[in-house]
């Protein structure tokens, strides 16, 4: 594989399945079984033809049943996403009549497409009734405390708004797709070193990692692309292959579907400013061909049959160029209980949003918008930990820097 792309992995949740069953009216909990699951793969079974009249009746009944199942699945997706986005620890699920496969499909296929910002889960545990096969509840674990999770989500949204501020509303959908693809390729570095040294680092698998910290593996690229397509009103899907351990996207333009793999088009090692188009708006044939060599995605996904862009000689078109906000600080280390001030060297008329990814460690307040040197902000070092300070403007300009806070007891020692 070119550039060692087999290393561009999609994160597979650790599933801890607690199986519950009932005998003679008494419920007994079996020991917890720890399992690691890859993304589910789907196959289509060939049906046996029925007689014409019976086939019509069966077809109508099947369509009605499928419609009910689809509606129930959508409701479950919405409920689970709402629970995750409010950092709940447990959600009852019996009313949705989900099977184990339904649940895995939701968490690893449906949610990344519909709710890309809900994909910062660390792991989940579910209980299933062994007699009925219906999932009873779902428990979540998160990689960070709720306040930090919320701070990361706020900053992800902050970066989305900065990117959207640079989009010309007169651009066509094709121009929007290409601009987002080019932006992610040029502003995100594939986190090869981070993945090798700390594969448990959840940041590199998220839209936060890609958009805010500028480092991600394939899942982070794909979730970011999906999130931006949603906001731009372009129909898109999150796609994965457990066989490749890889994720990418599909987009619909003028009624036709195409594959877009931002990760594949980002050179490794990173080459600033360089954008490849090997896997940009390609058909199924091109994606699975000798140049790209993707395989193992679900046959239930839309077919990408239009080959008009296969091998297209793309040139740089509309560009999402987020200007840099000048700061007087690149990073800071301090001790809890301390304060630190930094300047955004812009006039008071410039509307800025300044946030901390971890308010429990570092909080930020505007100290003086009319400082003759620019806008002055104060950081309060509230507790030991790390935080990213993100500064954005209403016009899409951006700056950020990391802050590390040492515990007072450690400093005293």
C-alpha positions as CSV (number, residue, x, y, z in Angstrom):
1,X,0.0,0.0,0.0
2,X,1.3,3.4,-1.0
3,X,2.5,5.5,2.0
4,X,1.9,2.6,4.4
5,X,-1.8,3.5,4.5
6,X,-2.8,0.3,6.2
7,X,-1.6,2.2,9.4
8,X,-4.4,4.7,8.9
9,X,-6.8,3.0,11.2
10,X,-10.3,3.4,12.3
11,X,-10.9,3.2,16.0
12,X,-12.9,0.1,17.1
13,X,-14.8,0.5,20.4
14,X,-14.0,-1.9,23.2
15,X,-17.4,-3.6,23.8
16,X,-18.0,-5.0,27.2
17,X,-21.1,-7.2,26.9
18,X,-23.0,-8.0,30.0
19,X,-25.5,-10.8,29.1
20,X,-28.7,-11.0,31.1
21,X,-31.1,-13.9,31.0
22,X,-34.2,-15.1,32.9
23,X,-35.1,-18.7,34.0
24,X,-38.4,-19.6,35.7
25,X,-38.9,-15.9,36.4
26,X,-35.6,-15.4,38.1
27,X,-33.0,-13.1,36.5
28,X,-29.4,-14.0,36.8
29,X,-26.5,-11.8,35.6
30,X,-23.7,-13.8,33.8
31,X,-20.1,-12.7,34.2
32,X,-19.0,-9.8,32.1
33,X,-17.4,-10.8,28.8
34,X,-14.8,-8.4,27.4
35,X,-14.7,-8.2,23.6
36,X,-13.1,-6.0,21.0
37,X,-15.3,-5.6,18.0
38,X,-14.4,-4.3,14.6
39,X,-16.8,-2.3,12.4
40,X,-19.6,-4.7,11.3
41,X,-19.6,-6.0,7.8
42,X,-22.8,-6.7,6.0
43,X,-23.9,-9.2,3.4
44,X,-27.0,-9.5,1.3
45,X,-28.7,-12.9,1.3
46,X,-30.4,-14.1,-1.9
47,X,-34.1,-14.5,-1.4
48,X,-36.2,-17.4,-2.7
49,X,-38.8,-16.2,-5.2
50,X,-42.4,-16.4,-4.0
51,X,-45.6,-16.8,-6.0
52,X,-46.7,-13.5,-7.6
53,X,-49.8,-12.9,-5.5
54,X,-48.1,-14.0,-2.3
55,X,-45.0,-12.1,-3.2
56,X,-47.1,-8.9,-3.4
57,X,-48.6,-9.5,0.0
58,X,-45.3,-10.5,1.5
59,X,-43.6,-7.5,-0.1
60,X,-46.1,-5.0,1.3
61,X,-45.9,-6.6,4.8
62,X,-42.1,-6.6,4.6
63,X,-42.0,-2.9,3.5
64,X,-44.3,-2.0,6.4
65,X,-42.1,-3.9,8.8
66,X,-38.9,-2.4,7.4
67,X,-40.4,1.1,7.7
68,X,-41.2,0.4,11.3
69,X,-37.7,-1.0,12.0
70,X,-36.1,2.0,10.2
71,X,-38.1,4.5,12.3
72,X,-37.3,2.6,15.5
73,X,-33.6,2.5,14.6
74,X,-33.6,6.3,13.9
75,X,-35.3,6.9,17.2
76,X,-32.7,4.8,19.0
77,X,-29.8,6.6,17.1
78,X,-31.3,10.0,18.3
79,X,-31.7,8.8,21.9
80,X,-28.2,7.3,22.1
81,X,-26.6,10.4,20.6
82,X,-28.5,12.7,22.9
83,X,-27.3,10.7,25.9
84,X,-23.7,10.7,24.7
85,X,-23.8,14.5,23.9
86,X,-25.0,15.2,27.5
87,X,-22.4,12.9,29.0
88,X,-24.9,10.4,30.5
89,X,-23.5,7.3,32.0
90,X,-26.4,4.9,31.2
91,X,-29.4,4.7,28.9
92,X,-32.4,2.3,29.1
93,X,-32.9,0.8,25.6
94,X,-35.6,-2.0,25.9
95,X,-38.3,0.2,24.4
96,X,-36.4,0.3,21.1
97,X,-36.3,-3.5,20.6
98,X,-32.7,-3.5,19.4
99,X,-30.7,-6.6,18.7
100,X,-27.0,-6.8,19.4
101,X,-26.2,-6.2,15.7
102,X,-28.6,-3.2,15.7
103,X,-26.7,-1.6,18.5
104,X,-23.3,-2.2,17.0
105,X,-24.5,-0.8,13.7
106,X,-25.8,2.3,15.4
107,X,-22.6,3.0,17.4
108,X,-20.2,2.2,14.6
109,X,-22.1,3.1,11.4
110,X,-25.2,5.2,12.0
111,X,-23.9,7.6,14.7
112,X,-20.7,8.6,12.9
113,X,-22.8,9.6,9.9
114,X,-25.7,11.4,11.8
115,X,-23.8,12.7,14.9
116,X,-20.1,13.0,14.2
117,X,-19.5,15.0,17.3
118,X,-20.9,12.2,19.4
119,X,-18.0,9.9,18.6
120,X,-15.7,10.7,21.5
121,X,-16.8,7.7,23.5
122,X,-14.1,5.6,25.1
123,X,-16.1,2.4,25.4
124,X,-19.6,1.1,26.0
125,X,-21.2,-1.8,27.9
126,X,-24.5,-3.2,27.1
127,X,-26.9,-5.7,28.7
128,X,-28.9,-8.1,26.6
129,X,-31.7,-10.4,27.5
130,X,-30.6,-13.9,26.4
131,X,-34.2,-15.2,25.9
132,X,-35.3,-12.4,23.6
133,X,-32.0,-11.1,22.2
134,X,-33.1,-7.5,23.0
135,X,-30.7,-5.0,24.4
136,X,-31.9,-3.7,27.7
137,X,-29.5,-0.9,28.5
138,X,-26.3,0.8,27.4
139,X,-23.6,2.2,29.6
140,X,-21.0,4.7,28.4
141,X,-17.4,5.6,29.5
142,X,-15.7,8.7,28.3
143,X,-11.9,9.4,28.0
144,X,-12.1,12.7,29.9
145,X,-14.2,14.2,32.7
146,X,-17.5,15.8,31.6
147,X,-16.3,19.4,31.8
148,X,-13.3,18.6,29.6
149,X,-15.5,16.7,27.1
150,X,-17.8,19.7,26.9
151,X,-14.8,22.1,26.4
152,X,-13.6,19.9,23.6
153,X,-17.0,19.9,21.9
154,X,-17.3,23.7,22.3
155,X,-14.0,24.1,20.6
156,X,-14.9,21.7,17.8
157,X,-18.0,23.8,17.1
158,X,-15.9,26.9,17.3
159,X,-13.6,25.6,14.6
160,X,-16.5,24.5,12.4
161,X,-17.9,28.1,12.6
162,X,-14.4,29.5,11.7
163,X,-14.3,27.2,8.6
164,X,-17.8,28.0,7.6
165,X,-17.1,31.7,7.8
166,X,-14.6,31.3,5.0
167,X,-17.1,29.5,2.7
168,X,-18.6,31.6,-0.1
169,X,-22.4,31.0,-0.2
170,X,-22.3,31.2,-4.0
171,X,-19.9,28.2,-4.3
172,X,-21.4,25.1,-5.9
173,X,-21.6,21.9,-3.9
174,X,-18.7,20.6,-5.9
175,X,-16.6,23.6,-4.9
176,X,-17.6,23.2,-1.2
177,X,-16.6,19.5,-1.2
178,X,-13.3,20.2,-2.8
179,X,-12.5,23.2,-0.6
180,X,-13.2,21.1,2.6
181,X,-11.2,18.2,1.2
182,X,-8.2,20.5,0.5
183,X,-8.6,22.2,3.8
184,X,-8.4,19.0,5.8
185,X,-5.5,17.7,3.8
186,X,-3.5,20.9,4.2
187,X,-4.4,21.6,7.9
188,X,-4.4,18.2,9.4
189,X,-1.3,16.0,9.8
190,X,-1.7,12.2,9.9
191,X,-0.9,11.2,13.5
192,X,1.3,8.3,12.6
193,X,3.8,8.9,15.5
194,X,1.0,9.4,18.1
195,X,-0.8,6.3,16.9
196,X,2.3,4.2,17.3
197,X,3.4,5.6,20.6
198,X,0.0,5.8,22.2
199,X,-2.8,4.0,20.3
200,X,-5.1,4.6,23.2
201,X,-5.1,8.4,22.6
202,X,-8.7,9.1,21.8
203,X,-8.0,12.7,20.5
204,X,-6.5,11.5,17.2
205,X,-9.8,9.5,16.4
206,X,-12.0,12.6,16.7
207,X,-13.2,15.7,14.8
208,X,-11.7,17.7,17.7
209,X,-8.2,16.2,17.1
210,X,-8.4,17.0,13.4
211,X,-10.0,20.5,13.5
212,X,-8.6,21.9,16.7
213,X,-5.2,20.2,17.3
214,X,-4.6,19.5,13.6
215,X,-3.6,15.8,14.1
216,X,-5.7,12.7,13.5
217,X,-5.9,9.2,12.0
218,X,-8.5,8.3,9.4
219,X,-11.5,8.4,11.7
220,X,-10.7,12.0,12.7
221,X,-10.4,13.1,9.1
222,X,-13.7,11.3,8.1
223,X,-15.7,12.6,11.1
224,X,-14.5,16.2,10.4
225,X,-15.4,15.9,6.7
226,X,-18.8,14.5,7.7
227,X,-19.4,17.3,10.2
228,X,-18.5,20.0,7.7
229,X,-20.6,18.4,4.9
230,X,-23.6,18.4,7.2
231,X,-23.3,22.0,8.0
232,X,-22.9,22.9,4.3
233,X,-26.0,20.9,3.4
234,X,-24.1,18.4,1.2
235,X,-25.4,14.8,1.5
236,X,-22.6,12.6,2.8
237,X,-21.9,9.3,4.7
238,X,-19.3,8.0,7.0
239,X,-17.8,4.8,5.5
240,X,-15.6,2.2,7.1
241,X,-14.0,-1.1,6.2
242,X,-13.1,-3.4,9.1
243,X,-11.0,-5.5,6.7
244,X,-8.8,-2.5,6.0
245,X,-9.3,-1.0,9.5
246,X,-9.9,2.3,7.7
247,X,-12.6,5.0,7.4
248,X,-13.5,7.6,4.7
249,X,-16.6,9.3,3.3
250,X,-19.1,9.3,0.4
251,X,-20.8,12.4,-1.0
252,X,-23.7,12.9,-3.3
253,X,-23.4,15.5,-6.1
254,X,-26.1,16.0,-8.7
255,X,-27.8,12.7,-7.7
256,X,-24.6,10.6,-8.0
257,X,-22.5,9.2,-5.2
258,X,-18.7,9.4,-5.0
259,X,-16.0,8.3,-2.5
260,X,-13.8,10.9,-0.8
261,X,-10.8,9.8,1.3
262,X,-9.1,12.8,2.8
263,X,-6.6,10.6,4.7
264,X,-5.5,8.9,1.6
265,X,-4.9,12.2,-0.1
266,X,-2.7,13.6,2.7
267,X,1.0,12.8,2.1
268,X,2.8,10.8,4.8
269,X,5.1,12.2,6.1
270,X,3.3,15.5,5.9
271,X,4.2,17.8,3.1
272,X,2.9,21.3,3.9
273,X,0.6,22.7,1.2
274,X,0.6,19.5,-0.9
275,X,-2.8,17.9,-1.8
276,X,-3.3,14.6,-3.6
277,X,-6.5,13.7,-5.4
278,X,-6.0,9.9,-5.6
279,X,-9.2,9.2,-3.7
280,X,-11.2,12.3,-4.4
281,X,-14.7,11.9,-5.9
282,X,-13.9,8.5,-7.3
283,X,-16.2,5.7,-8.3
284,X,-16.4,2.2,-6.7
285,X,-14.3,0.9,-9.6
286,X,-11.6,3.5,-9.1
287,X,-11.6,3.1,-5.3
288,X,-11.1,-0.7,-5.5
289,X,-8.7,-0.5,-8.4
290,X,-4.9,-0.9,-8.4
291,X,-4.2,2.8,-7.6
292,X,-6.3,3.1,-4.4
293,X,-7.0,-0.5,-3.5
294,X,-9.8,0.0,-1.0
295,X,-12.0,-2.9,-0.2
296,X,-14.4,-4.3,2.4
297,X,-17.0,-1.5,2.7
298,X,-20.6,-2.4,3.1
299,X,-22.5,-3.5,0.0
300,X,-25.6,-1.8,1.5
301,X,-24.1,1.6,0.9
302,X,-25.1,3.6,-2.3
303,X,-23.3,2.5,-5.4
304,X,-20.7,5.0,-6.7
305,X,-21.1,4.2,-10.4
306,X,-20.4,7.6,-12.0
307,X,-16.8,7.6,-13.3
308,X,-16.7,11.2,-14.6
309,X,-14.1,12.3,-12.0
310,X,-12.0,9.2,-12.0
311,X,-8.4,10.3,-12.8
312,X,-9.5,14.0,-13.1
313,X,-6.6,16.4,-13.2
314,X,-7.8,18.6,-10.3
315,X,-6.3,22.0,-9.8
316,X,-6.7,24.3,-6.8
317,X,-10.0,26.0,-6.9
318,X,-11.8,27.9,-4.1
319,X,-9.6,27.7,-0.9
320,X,-10.5,27.8,2.7
321,X,-7.7,30.0,4.0
322,X,-8.1,30.7,7.7
323,X,-5.9,33.7,8.5
324,X,-3.8,33.5,11.7
325,X,-4.6,35.8,14.7
326,X,-1.3,37.2,16.0
327,X,-0.7,36.3,19.7
328,X,2.2,37.1,22.0
329,X,2.2,33.5,23.3
330,X,3.0,30.1,21.7
331,X,2.6,27.9,24.9
332,X,2.6,28.3,28.6
333,X,3.4,26.2,31.7
334,X,2.4,27.2,35.2
335,X,1.3,26.0,38.6
336,X,-2.3,25.7,39.8
337,X,-3.5,28.8,41.6
338,X,-1.5,31.1,39.3
339,X,-2.7,33.5,36.6
340,X,-1.2,34.4,33.2
341,X,-2.1,37.0,30.6
342,X,-1.7,37.0,26.9
343,X,-2.5,39.4,24.0
344,X,-4.4,38.9,20.8
345,X,-2.8,41.6,18.7
346,X,-6.0,42.8,17.0
347,X,-8.1,45.9,17.5
348,X,-11.1,46.0,19.9
349,X,-13.4,46.1,16.9
350,X,-12.4,42.5,16.0
351,X,-15.0,40.1,17.5
352,X,-13.1,37.2,19.1
353,X,-14.2,34.0,20.8
354,X,-11.6,32.6,23.2
355,X,-12.1,29.2,25.0
356,X,-10.3,26.6,26.9
357,X,-10.6,22.9,26.1
358,X,-10.4,22.0,29.8
359,X,-12.0,24.7,32.0
360,X,-11.3,22.6,35.1
361,X,-7.5,23.1,34.5
362,X,-7.6,26.6,32.8
363,X,-10.3,29.2,32.5
364,X,-10.0,32.3,30.3
365,X,-11.6,35.7,30.7
366,X,-11.3,39.0,28.7
367,X,-9.3,41.4,30.8
368,X,-9.1,44.5,28.6
369,X,-10.5,44.7,25.0
370,X,-9.0,48.2,24.7
371,X,-5.5,47.6,25.6
372,X,-3.4,49.7,23.3
373,X,-1.4,46.6,22.3
374,X,-4.6,44.5,21.4
375,X,-7.1,42.5,23.3
376,X,-5.8,41.3,26.7
377,X,-7.0,38.0,28.2
378,X,-6.3,36.4,31.6
379,X,-5.8,32.6,32.2
380,X,-6.6,31.3,35.6
381,X,-4.8,28.1,36.4
382,X,-7.4,26.3,38.3
383,X,-6.1,22.7,38.6
384,X,-3.5,20.3,37.3
385,X,-3.9,19.2,33.8
386,X,-3.6,20.3,30.2
387,X,-5.7,22.6,28.0
388,X,-5.8,24.1,24.5
389,X,-6.6,27.8,24.3
390,X,-8.5,28.5,21.0
391,X,-9.0,32.0,19.6
392,X,-11.2,32.5,16.6
393,X,-12.7,35.6,14.9
394,X,-16.1,36.1,13.4
395,X,-14.4,36.2,10.0
396,X,-12.7,32.8,10.4
397,X,-9.2,33.8,11.6
398,X,-7.7,31.3,14.1
399,X,-4.9,30.9,16.7
400,X,-4.3,28.4,19.5
401,X,-1.7,27.4,22.0
402,X,-1.3,24.7,24.7
403,X,-1.2,25.3,28.5
404,X,0.1,22.8,31.0
405,X,-0.8,23.3,34.7
406,X,1.3,21.6,37.4
407,X,-0.2,20.6,40.7
408,X,0.9,23.0,43.6
409,X,2.0,20.1,45.7
410,X,4.3,18.8,42.9
411,X,5.8,22.3,42.5
412,X,6.4,22.6,46.2
413,X,8.2,19.3,46.3
